[in-house]
Structure formats: C-alpha cells, structure tokens
Amino acid sequence: QVQLVESGGGLVQAGGSLRLSCVASGNFFSINVMGWYRQAPGKQRELVARISNSGSAMYADSVKDRFTISRDNAKNTVYLQMNSLKPEDTAVYYCNAEIRTVYMGNYWGQGTQVTVSS
C-alpha cells in the first residue's frame, strides 16, 4: 500500500519561511511527477508547484520567486521551501505523486496546515 506523509507545516508571521516535506512509502516501482497543492477555506484546491523525476519544475504564478520545489529520488521525498510568506498563502498543503505499482496511480497525502499571520 502506497502512502504519502507530509510534515513541516505550522504558524509563521508574514515574511517568514517554512519547509514542507513529503515522503512516499510502501511497495512501488517508481515515482513520476511529484507536486504540492493547496486549499484555502472556501476555495478550490490549486496547484502550487510540481517537479518531474528529472528535476524539471513548474510553479503557479502566485508563488514564483518565493517558493522552491525539490526532490530527493533516493529518499522518495519532495520538498517545498516557502520564503517571503504572505497571509494569502494560508491553506492546507497537500502532497501529490504519480506512482507506479502494477499500474500508474495518483496519490495524495493527508495535508498539512500552513498559517501565515499578518
């Protein structure tokens, strides 16, 4: 059974930084794209950033130049370094990954809360 577990959320003041981590565990052959999404109260879940297994990354316009996504393939882990945080970054952040077991599946973590105070 494949599982994604996030960590690193919390409360931070505007202008501060946080680093999120997400590790994939279980029985699988490979991991393709890994990414971070977020959902604020009353809003739809949105893509924040995603990274291919070769390291090619893309970002939502709202986080460009502030957030950096990276991954450690040997550790099956993806990171999100968040700098210059703003109150509008407050949301539950979810890890997502395309993981191949006997088929290619799309998996989600349980989410971690990020709260940015003004």
Residue pairs with C-beta under 8 A, 6 or more apart in sequence:
1 26
1 27
2 24
2 25
2 26
2 27
2 28
2 99
2 101
2 105
2 107
3 24
3 25
3 26
3 107
4 22
4 23
4 24
4 95
4 96
4 97
4 107
4 108
4 109
4 110
5 22
5 23
5 25
5 109
5 110
6 20
6 21
6 22
6 93
6 94
6 95
6 109
6 110
6 111
6 112
7 20
7 21
7 22
7 112
8 18
8 19
8 20
8 21
8 112
9 18
9 20
9 93
9 112
9 113
9 114
10 18
10 113
10 114
10 115
11 115
11 116
11 117
12 18
12 85
12 114
12 115
12 116
12 117
13 116
13 117
14 85
14 86
14 87
14 116
14 117
14 118
15 84
15 85
16 85
16 116
17 81
17 82
17 83
17 84
17 85
18 82
18 85
18 114
19 79
19 80
19 81
19 82
20 36
20 79
20 80
20 82
20 93
20 95
20 112
20 114
21 77
21 78
21 79
22 34
22 36
22 77
22 78
22 79
22 95
22 97
22 109
23 75
23 76
23 77
24 31
24 34
24 76
24 77
24 97
24 99
24 107
25 76
27 101
28 99
28 100
28 101
29 100
29 101
30 53
30 99
30 100
31 53
31 73
31 76
31 97
31 98
31 99
31 100
32 52
32 53
32 97
32 98
32 99
32 100
32 104
33 50
33 51
33 52
33 53
33 97
33 98
34 50
34 51
34 53
34 71
34 78
34 95
34 96
34 97
34 98
35 47
35 48
35 49
35 50
35 51
35 69
35 78
35 95
35 96
35 97
36 47
36 48
36 49
36 50
36 69
36 78
36 80
36 93
36 94
36 95
36 96
37 45
37 46
37 47
37 48
37 93
37 94
37 96
38 45
38 46
38 48
38 89
38 91
38 92
38 93
38 94
38 114
39 45
39 46
39 91
39 92
39 94
39 111
40 88
40 90
40 91
40 92
43 91
45 94
46 60
47 60
48 59
48 60
48 63
48 67
48 80
48 93
49 57
49 58
49 59
49 60
49 63
49 67
49 69
49 80
50 57
50 58
50 69
50 96
51 57
51 58
51 69
51 70
51 71
51 78
53 71
53 73
55 70
55 71
57 69
57 70
59 67
59 69
62 88
63 82
63 89
66 82
66 83
66 84
66 85
67 80
67 81
67 82
67 83
68 80
68 81
68 83
69 78
69 79
69 80
69 81
70 78
70 79
70 81
71 77
71 78
71 79
72 79
78 95
78 97
80 93
82 89
82 114
85 114
85 116
86 116
87 116
87 117
87 118
88 116
89 114
89 116
90 114
90 115
90 116
91 113
91 114
92 111
92 112
92 113
92 114
93 111
93 112
93 113
93 114
94 108
94 109
94 110
94 111
95 108
95 109
96 106
96 107
96 108
96 109
97 106
97 107
98 104
98 105
98 106
98 107
99 105
99 106
99 107
